[in-house]
Amino acid sequence: MSSDNTSHDRLVSIEMALAHLQNDVQQMHEVLLSLQQELRVTHRQVGTLEGKLLAMEAPLDPERPVDEKPPHY
């Protein structure tokens, strides 16, 4: 009878540990999905900023180099 009780207690303990682990995995999954969404947004923002930076670096007049000194020098 004692070994039945011990086996039952062990089984209950294992089931409780499994339930906690399943909960932890679910929480980590939700965090991962949230971080994935944040990464997508950040990636789009970097792309937008990169486009703006390239537009700012492009010369307005293609005939005139960007590093050309002004005429009064």
C-alpha positions in Angstrom: 0.0 0.0 0.0 2.8 2.4 0.8 4.4 2.0 -2.6 1.0 2.7 -4.3 0.8 5.9 -2.3 4.4 6.8 -3.2 3.8 6.1 -6.9 0.6 8.1 -6.8 2.4 11.0 -5.1 5.2 10.9 -7.7 2.7 10.8 -10.5 0.9 13.8 -9.1 4.2 15.6 -8.7 5.2 14.9 -12.3 1.9 16.0 -13.6 2.1 19.3 -11.7 5.6 19.9 -13.0 4.4 19.2 -16.5 1.6 21.6 -16.1 4.0 24.3 -14.9 6.3 23.6 -17.8 3.5 23.8 -20.3 2.5 27.2 -18.9 6.0 28.4 -19.1 6.3 27.3 -22.7 3.1 29.1 -23.6 4.3 32.3 -22.0 7.6 32.1 -23.8 5.7 31.5 -27.1 3.7 34.6 -26.5 6.8 36.7 -25.7 8.5 35.3 -28.9 5.5 36.3 -31.0 5.6 39.8 -29.5 9.3 40.1 -30.2 8.8 38.9 -33.7 6.2 41.6 -34.3 8.5 44.3 -32.8 11.3 43.1 -35.1 9.1 43.4 -38.1 8.2 47.0 -37.2 11.8 47.9 -36.4 12.9 46.4 -39.8 10.4 48.5 -41.6 11.5 51.6 -39.7 15.1 51.0 -40.6 14.2 50.5 -44.2 12.3 53.8 -44.2 15.2 55.7 -42.5 17.7 54.1 -44.9 15.6 55.4 -47.8 15.4 58.9 -46.3 19.2 58.9 -45.7 20.0 57.8 -49.2 17.6 60.6 -50.5 19.4 63.2 -48.4 22.8 62.0 -49.7 21.8 62.1 -53.3 23.0 65.3 -55.1 20.1 67.5 -56.2 22.0 68.5 -59.4 23.6 65.4 -61.0 26.0 67.7 -62.9 27.4 69.2 -59.7 29.4 66.9 -57.4 28.4 66.9 -53.7 31.9 67.8 -52.4 32.4 70.7 -54.8 33.5 73.9 -53.1 31.3 76.9 -53.4 32.4 79.5 -56.1 33.6 82.1 -53.5 36.5 79.9 -52.5 
